[in-house]
Amino acid sequence: MNPNKYRRTPTPDLPNRQWPNNHLTHAPIWVSVDLRDGNQALANPMNVDQKLALWNQLVALGFKTIEIGFPSASQVEFDFTRRLIEENLIPDDVTVQVLVQAREHLIERTYESLKGVKQAVIHVYNTTSVVQRENVFEKSKDEIKAMAVQGAKWVQEYAVKASEQNSE
């Protein structure tokens, strides 16, 4: 994307502001989430071959970061991730991104799906919704924060293990 394509919108001079006076000088990293969020929204989610067809289109469009799925959520998601890696379908200049809840067994499964990938972003999340916190997890704010921190630690631990395995 050419960040100079459009003229900057004039802004009023208000000296007490800080971040609103900052201007983007280069394009952000554009991330397609169609293979994960878009697929999740479908009444009948895509199979591996359908996801592969969309993957090819996203790569052809020039996306350099593509969220490919939630590999610990279903076998199709796991298999699609493995297929991209095993068939060497990820261009060297493309980074894949995956989503995972801050739960150890799901993080472990996610790393299993990514074995052999050249580069990846692991998007770990935890609920912050009051309704889920109180009614599903039955935990306090501090306990939910602790779950998030622990999830981040697990991601780091599994990253170290994966790095060691890839260097062997």
Rosetta constraint file for C-alpha pairs under 8 A:
AtomPair CA 1 CA 27 HARMONIC 6.14 0.50
AtomPair CA 2 CA 26 HARMONIC 7.82 0.50
AtomPair CA 2 CA 27 HARMONIC 6.86 0.50
AtomPair CA 3 CA 25 HARMONIC 6.83 0.50
AtomPair CA 3 CA 26 HARMONIC 5.52 0.50
AtomPair CA 3 CA 27 HARMONIC 5.42 0.50
AtomPair CA 11 CA 21 HARMONIC 7.87 0.50
AtomPair CA 17 CA 21 HARMONIC 6.60 0.50
AtomPair CA 18 CA 22 HARMONIC 7.26 0.50
AtomPair CA 29 CA 65 HARMONIC 7.54 0.50
AtomPair CA 30 CA 63 HARMONIC 6.92 0.50
AtomPair CA 30 CA 64 HARMONIC 7.49 0.50
AtomPair CA 30 CA 65 HARMONIC 6.80 0.50
AtomPair CA 31 CA 63 HARMONIC 6.92 0.50
AtomPair CA 31 CA 64 HARMONIC 7.37 0.50
AtomPair CA 31 CA 65 HARMONIC 5.01 0.50
AtomPair CA 31 CA 66 HARMONIC 5.44 0.50
AtomPair CA 31 CA 67 HARMONIC 6.89 0.50
AtomPair CA 32 CA 58 HARMONIC 7.65 0.50
AtomPair CA 32 CA 63 HARMONIC 6.98 0.50
AtomPair CA 32 CA 65 HARMONIC 6.76 0.50
AtomPair CA 32 CA 66 HARMONIC 4.92 0.50
AtomPair CA 32 CA 67 HARMONIC 6.02 0.50
AtomPair CA 33 CA 37 HARMONIC 5.57 0.50
AtomPair CA 33 CA 38 HARMONIC 6.61 0.50
AtomPair CA 33 CA 66 HARMONIC 6.35 0.50
AtomPair CA 33 CA 67 HARMONIC 4.90 0.50
AtomPair CA 33 CA 68 HARMONIC 7.15 0.50
AtomPair CA 34 CA 38 HARMONIC 4.22 0.50
AtomPair CA 34 CA 39 HARMONIC 6.33 0.50
AtomPair CA 34 CA 67 HARMONIC 7.39 0.50
AtomPair CA 34 CA 68 HARMONIC 7.94 0.50
AtomPair CA 35 CA 39 HARMONIC 5.42 0.50
AtomPair CA 35 CA 51 HARMONIC 6.55 0.50
AtomPair CA 35 CA 54 HARMONIC 7.37 0.50
AtomPair CA 35 CA 55 HARMONIC 7.41 0.50
AtomPair CA 35 CA 66 HARMONIC 7.95 0.50
AtomPair CA 35 CA 67 HARMONIC 6.43 0.50
AtomPair CA 35 CA 68 HARMONIC 5.15 0.50
AtomPair CA 35 CA 69 HARMONIC 5.95 0.50
AtomPair CA 36 CA 40 HARMONIC 5.96 0.50
AtomPair CA 36 CA 67 HARMONIC 6.23 0.50
AtomPair CA 36 CA 68 HARMONIC 5.66 0.50
AtomPair CA 36 CA 69 HARMONIC 4.20 0.50
AtomPair CA 36 CA 70 HARMONIC 6.58 0.50
AtomPair CA 37 CA 41 HARMONIC 6.30 0.50
AtomPair CA 37 CA 69 HARMONIC 7.75 0.50
AtomPair CA 38 CA 42 HARMONIC 6.82 0.50
AtomPair CA 39 CA 45 HARMONIC 5.40 0.50
AtomPair CA 39 CA 46 HARMONIC 6.37 0.50
AtomPair CA 40 CA 45 HARMONIC 6.41 0.50
AtomPair CA 41 CA 45 HARMONIC 7.69 0.50
AtomPair CA 46 CA 50 HARMONIC 5.49 0.50
AtomPair CA 46 CA 51 HARMONIC 5.90 0.50
AtomPair CA 47 CA 51 HARMONIC 6.14 0.50
AtomPair CA 47 CA 76 HARMONIC 6.41 0.50
AtomPair CA 48 CA 52 HARMONIC 6.08 0.50
AtomPair CA 48 CA 76 HARMONIC 6.13 0.50
AtomPair CA 48 CA 77 HARMONIC 7.61 0.50
AtomPair CA 48 CA 79 HARMONIC 7.10 0.50
AtomPair CA 48 CA 80 HARMONIC 5.29 0.50
AtomPair CA 49 CA 53 HARMONIC 6.31 0.50
AtomPair CA 50 CA 54 HARMONIC 6.47 0.50
AtomPair CA 51 CA 55 HARMONIC 6.03 0.50
AtomPair CA 51 CA 80 HARMONIC 7.41 0.50
AtomPair CA 52 CA 56 HARMONIC 6.20 0.50
AtomPair CA 52 CA 80 HARMONIC 7.53 0.50
AtomPair CA 53 CA 57 HARMONIC 6.52 0.50
AtomPair CA 54 CA 58 HARMONIC 6.24 0.50
AtomPair CA 55 CA 59 HARMONIC 6.20 0.50
AtomPair CA 56 CA 60 HARMONIC 6.09 0.50
AtomPair CA 57 CA 61 HARMONIC 6.11 0.50
AtomPair CA 58 CA 62 HARMONIC 6.58 0.50
AtomPair CA 58 CA 63 HARMONIC 5.91 0.50
AtomPair CA 58 CA 66 HARMONIC 7.80 0.50
AtomPair CA 59 CA 63 HARMONIC 5.56 0.50
AtomPair CA 59 CA 64 HARMONIC 7.41 0.50
AtomPair CA 63 CA 94 HARMONIC 7.36 0.50
AtomPair CA 64 CA 93 HARMONIC 6.40 0.50
AtomPair CA 64 CA 94 HARMONIC 4.39 0.50
AtomPair CA 64 CA 95 HARMONIC 6.08 0.50
AtomPair CA 65 CA 94 HARMONIC 5.65 0.50
AtomPair CA 65 CA 95 HARMONIC 4.72 0.50
AtomPair CA 65 CA 96 HARMONIC 5.72 0.50
AtomPair CA 65 CA 97 HARMONIC 6.93 0.50
AtomPair CA 66 CA 94 HARMONIC 7.51 0.50
AtomPair CA 66 CA 95 HARMONIC 6.48 0.50
AtomPair CA 66 CA 96 HARMONIC 5.05 0.50
AtomPair CA 66 CA 97 HARMONIC 5.85 0.50
AtomPair CA 67 CA 96 HARMONIC 5.68 0.50
AtomPair CA 67 CA 97 HARMONIC 4.20 0.50
AtomPair CA 67 CA 98 HARMONIC 5.52 0.50
AtomPair CA 67 CA 99 HARMONIC 7.76 0.50
AtomPair CA 68 CA 81 HARMONIC 7.08 0.50
AtomPair CA 68 CA 96 HARMONIC 6.30 0.50
AtomPair CA 68 CA 97 HARMONIC 6.00 0.50
AtomPair CA 68 CA 98 HARMONIC 5.88 0.50
AtomPair CA 69 CA 77 HARMONIC 5.90 0.50
AtomPair CA 69 CA 81 HARMONIC 7.59 0.50
AtomPair CA 69 CA 97 HARMONIC 7.53 0.50
AtomPair CA 69 CA 98 HARMONIC 5.28 0.50
AtomPair CA 69 CA 99 HARMONIC 6.37 0.50
AtomPair CA 70 CA 74 HARMONIC 7.58 0.50
AtomPair CA 70 CA 77 HARMONIC 6.00 0.50
AtomPair CA 70 CA 78 HARMONIC 7.57 0.50
AtomPair CA 70 CA 98 HARMONIC 5.65 0.50
AtomPair CA 70 CA 99 HARMONIC 4.87 0.50
AtomPair CA 70 CA 100 HARMONIC 6.09 0.50
AtomPair CA 70 CA 110 HARMONIC 7.82 0.50
AtomPair CA 71 CA 75 HARMONIC 7.33 0.50
AtomPair CA 71 CA 76 HARMONIC 7.80 0.50
AtomPair CA 71 CA 77 HARMONIC 4.50 0.50
AtomPair CA 71 CA 78 HARMONIC 4.14 0.50
AtomPair CA 71 CA 79 HARMONIC 7.78 0.50
AtomPair CA 71 CA 81 HARMONIC 6.76 0.50
AtomPair CA 71 CA 98 HARMONIC 7.13 0.50
AtomPair CA 71 CA 99 HARMONIC 7.58 0.50
AtomPair CA 71 CA 100 HARMONIC 7.79 0.50
AtomPair CA 71 CA 109 HARMONIC 7.41 0.50
AtomPair CA 71 CA 110 HARMONIC 5.67 0.50
AtomPair CA 71 CA 113 HARMONIC 6.51 0.50
AtomPair CA 72 CA 77 HARMONIC 7.24 0.50
AtomPair CA 72 CA 78 HARMONIC 6.38 0.50
AtomPair CA 72 CA 100 HARMONIC 7.00 0.50
AtomPair CA 72 CA 106 HARMONIC 5.40 0.50
AtomPair CA 72 CA 107 HARMONIC 7.50 0.50
AtomPair CA 72 CA 109 HARMONIC 5.47 0.50
AtomPair CA 72 CA 110 HARMONIC 5.38 0.50
AtomPair CA 72 CA 113 HARMONIC 7.99 0.50
AtomPair CA 73 CA 77 HARMONIC 6.84 0.50
AtomPair CA 73 CA 78 HARMONIC 7.78 0.50
AtomPair CA 73 CA 106 HARMONIC 7.88 0.50
AtomPair CA 74 CA 78 HARMONIC 6.33 0.50
AtomPair CA 75 CA 79 HARMONIC 5.88 0.50
AtomPair CA 76 CA 80 HARMONIC 6.02 0.50
AtomPair CA 77 CA 81 HARMONIC 6.34 0.50
AtomPair CA 78 CA 82 HARMONIC 6.29 0.50
AtomPair CA 78 CA 110 HARMONIC 7.88 0.50
AtomPair CA 78 CA 113 HARMONIC 5.79 0.50
AtomPair CA 79 CA 83 HARMONIC 6.03 0.50
AtomPair CA 79 CA 113 HARMONIC 7.80 0.50
AtomPair CA 80 CA 84 HARMONIC 6.34 0.50
AtomPair CA 81 CA 85 HARMONIC 6.51 0.50
AtomPair CA 81 CA 113 HARMONIC 6.12 0.50
AtomPair CA 81 CA 114 HARMONIC 6.93 0.50
AtomPair CA 82 CA 86 HARMONIC 5.82 0.50
AtomPair CA 82 CA 113 HARMONIC 5.77 0.50
AtomPair CA 82 CA 114 HARMONIC 6.94 0.50
AtomPair CA 83 CA 87 HARMONIC 5.71 0.50
AtomPair CA 83 CA 89 HARMONIC 7.89 0.50
AtomPair CA 84 CA 88 HARMONIC 5.97 0.50
AtomPair CA 84 CA 89 HARMONIC 4.91 0.50
AtomPair CA 84 CA 90 HARMONIC 6.17 0.50
AtomPair CA 85 CA 89 HARMONIC 6.38 0.50
AtomPair CA 85 CA 90 HARMONIC 6.78 0.50
AtomPair CA 85 CA 114 HARMONIC 7.50 0.50
AtomPair CA 85 CA 115 HARMONIC 7.99 0.50
AtomPair CA 85 CA 116 HARMONIC 6.70 0.50
AtomPair CA 85 CA 117 HARMONIC 5.85 0.50
AtomPair CA 86 CA 116 HARMONIC 7.94 0.50
AtomPair CA 90 CA 94 HARMONIC 6.37 0.50
AtomPair CA 90 CA 95 HARMONIC 7.79 0.50
AtomPair CA 90 CA 96 HARMONIC 7.91 0.50
AtomPair CA 92 CA 118 HARMONIC 7.77 0.50
AtomPair CA 95 CA 119 HARMONIC 5.75 0.50
AtomPair CA 95 CA 120 HARMONIC 5.50 0.50
AtomPair CA 95 CA 121 HARMONIC 7.23 0.50
AtomPair CA 96 CA 119 HARMONIC 6.96 0.50
AtomPair CA 96 CA 120 HARMONIC 4.93 0.50
AtomPair CA 96 CA 121 HARMONIC 6.33 0.50
AtomPair CA 97 CA 120 HARMONIC 5.45 0.50
AtomPair CA 97 CA 121 HARMONIC 4.47 0.50
AtomPair CA 97 CA 122 HARMONIC 5.81 0.50
AtomPair CA 97 CA 123 HARMONIC 6.98 0.50
AtomPair CA 98 CA 110 HARMONIC 7.94 0.50
AtomPair CA 98 CA 120 HARMONIC 7.62 0.50
AtomPair CA 98 CA 121 HARMONIC 6.42 0.50
AtomPair CA 98 CA 122 HARMONIC 5.22 0.50
AtomPair CA 98 CA 123 HARMONIC 5.93 0.50
AtomPair CA 99 CA 122 HARMONIC 6.10 0.50
AtomPair CA 99 CA 123 HARMONIC 4.74 0.50
AtomPair CA 99 CA 124 HARMONIC 5.97 0.50
AtomPair CA 99 CA 125 HARMONIC 7.62 0.50
AtomPair CA 100 CA 106 HARMONIC 6.58 0.50
AtomPair CA 100 CA 107 HARMONIC 6.34 0.50
AtomPair CA 100 CA 110 HARMONIC 7.12 0.50
AtomPair CA 100 CA 122 HARMONIC 7.27 0.50
AtomPair CA 100 CA 123 HARMONIC 6.23 0.50
AtomPair CA 100 CA 124 HARMONIC 4.94 0.50
AtomPair CA 100 CA 125 HARMONIC 6.41 0.50
AtomPair CA 101 CA 106 HARMONIC 6.71 0.50
AtomPair CA 101 CA 107 HARMONIC 7.24 0.50
AtomPair CA 101 CA 124 HARMONIC 5.52 0.50
AtomPair CA 101 CA 125 HARMONIC 5.03 0.50
AtomPair CA 101 CA 126 HARMONIC 5.90 0.50
AtomPair CA 101 CA 151 HARMONIC 7.81 0.50
AtomPair CA 102 CA 106 HARMONIC 7.60 0.50
AtomPair CA 102 CA 107 HARMONIC 7.02 0.50
AtomPair CA 102 CA 124 HARMONIC 5.80 0.50
AtomPair CA 102 CA 125 HARMONIC 5.67 0.50
AtomPair CA 102 CA 126 HARMONIC 5.66 0.50
AtomPair CA 102 CA 147 HARMONIC 6.88 0.50
AtomPair CA 102 CA 148 HARMONIC 6.08 0.50
AtomPair CA 102 CA 150 HARMONIC 7.43 0.50
AtomPair CA 102 CA 151 HARMONIC 4.18 0.50
AtomPair CA 102 CA 152 HARMONIC 7.09 0.50
AtomPair CA 103 CA 107 HARMONIC 6.16 0.50
AtomPair CA 103 CA 151 HARMONIC 6.06 0.50
AtomPair CA 104 CA 108 HARMONIC 6.04 0.50
AtomPair CA 104 CA 151 HARMONIC 6.89 0.50
AtomPair CA 104 CA 154 HARMONIC 6.44 0.50
AtomPair CA 105 CA 109 HARMONIC 6.21 0.50
AtomPair CA 106 CA 110 HARMONIC 6.10 0.50
AtomPair CA 107 CA 111 HARMONIC 6.30 0.50
AtomPair CA 107 CA 154 HARMONIC 7.22 0.50
AtomPair CA 107 CA 155 HARMONIC 6.58 0.50
AtomPair CA 107 CA 158 HARMONIC 7.82 0.50
AtomPair CA 108 CA 112 HARMONIC 6.32 0.50
AtomPair CA 108 CA 158 HARMONIC 6.98 0.50
AtomPair CA 109 CA 113 HARMONIC 6.33 0.50
AtomPair CA 110 CA 114 HARMONIC 6.44 0.50
AtomPair CA 111 CA 115 HARMONIC 6.29 0.50
AtomPair CA 111 CA 158 HARMONIC 6.97 0.50
AtomPair CA 111 CA 159 HARMONIC 7.82 0.50
AtomPair CA 111 CA 162 HARMONIC 7.31 0.50
AtomPair CA 114 CA 120 HARMONIC 7.93 0.50
AtomPair CA 115 CA 162 HARMONIC 7.20 0.50
AtomPair CA 115 CA 166 HARMONIC 7.90 0.50
AtomPair CA 116 CA 166 HARMONIC 6.72 0.50
AtomPair CA 122 CA 155 HARMONIC 7.92 0.50
AtomPair CA 124 CA 151 HARMONIC 7.27 0.50
AtomPair CA 124 CA 152 HARMONIC 7.12 0.50
AtomPair CA 124 CA 155 HARMONIC 7.82 0.50
AtomPair CA 125 CA 148 HARMONIC 7.18 0.50
AtomPair CA 126 CA 144 HARMONIC 7.72 0.50
AtomPair CA 126 CA 147 HARMONIC 7.45 0.50
AtomPair CA 126 CA 148 HARMONIC 5.78 0.50
AtomPair CA 127 CA 132 HARMONIC 6.97 0.50
AtomPair CA 127 CA 133 HARMONIC 7.07 0.50
AtomPair CA 127 CA 144 HARMONIC 7.64 0.50
AtomPair CA 128 CA 132 HARMONIC 7.47 0.50
AtomPair CA 128 CA 133 HARMONIC 6.66 0.50
AtomPair CA 128 CA 144 HARMONIC 7.42 0.50
AtomPair CA 129 CA 133 HARMONIC 5.93 0.50
AtomPair CA 130 CA 134 HARMONIC 5.95 0.50
AtomPair CA 131 CA 135 HARMONIC 5.65 0.50
AtomPair CA 131 CA 136 HARMONIC 7.42 0.50
AtomPair CA 132 CA 136 HARMONIC 4.80 0.50
AtomPair CA 132 CA 137 HARMONIC 6.23 0.50
AtomPair CA 132 CA 138 HARMONIC 7.83 0.50
AtomPair CA 133 CA 137 HARMONIC 5.10 0.50
AtomPair CA 133 CA 138 HARMONIC 5.77 0.50
AtomPair CA 133 CA 139 HARMONIC 5.67 0.50
AtomPair CA 133 CA 140 HARMONIC 6.98 0.50
AtomPair CA 133 CA 141 HARMONIC 7.54 0.50
AtomPair CA 133 CA 144 HARMONIC 7.17 0.50
AtomPair CA 134 CA 138 HARMONIC 4.45 0.50
AtomPair CA 134 CA 139 HARMONIC 5.90 0.50
AtomPair CA 134 CA 140 HARMONIC 7.27 0.50
AtomPair CA 139 CA 143 HARMONIC 5.71 0.50
AtomPair CA 139 CA 144 HARMONIC 6.38 0.50
AtomPair CA 140 CA 144 HARMONIC 6.28 0.50
AtomPair CA 141 CA 145 HARMONIC 6.18 0.50
AtomPair CA 142 CA 146 HARMONIC 6.13 0.50
AtomPair CA 143 CA 147 HARMONIC 6.25 0.50
AtomPair CA 144 CA 148 HARMONIC 6.39 0.50
AtomPair CA 145 CA 149 HARMONIC 6.24 0.50
AtomPair CA 146 CA 150 HARMONIC 6.03 0.50
AtomPair CA 147 CA 151 HARMONIC 6.05 0.50
AtomPair CA 148 CA 152 HARMONIC 6.29 0.50
AtomPair CA 149 CA 153 HARMONIC 6.31 0.50
AtomPair CA 150 CA 154 HARMONIC 6.23 0.50
AtomPair CA 151 CA 155 HARMONIC 6.30 0.50
AtomPair CA 152 CA 156 HARMONIC 6.33 0.50
AtomPair CA 153 CA 157 HARMONIC 6.15 0.50
AtomPair CA 154 CA 158 HARMONIC 6.06 0.50
AtomPair CA 155 CA 159 HARMONIC 6.03 0.50
AtomPair CA 156 CA 160 HARMONIC 6.35 0.50
AtomPair CA 157 CA 161 HARMONIC 6.44 0.50
AtomPair CA 158 CA 162 HARMONIC 5.99 0.50
AtomPair CA 159 CA 163 HARMONIC 6.03 0.50
AtomPair CA 160 CA 164 HARMONIC 6.21 0.50
AtomPair CA 161 CA 165 HARMONIC 6.21 0.50
AtomPair CA 162 CA 166 HARMONIC 6.08 0.50
AtomPair CA 163 CA 167 HARMONIC 6.25 0.50
AtomPair CA 164 CA 168 HARMONIC 6.59 0.50
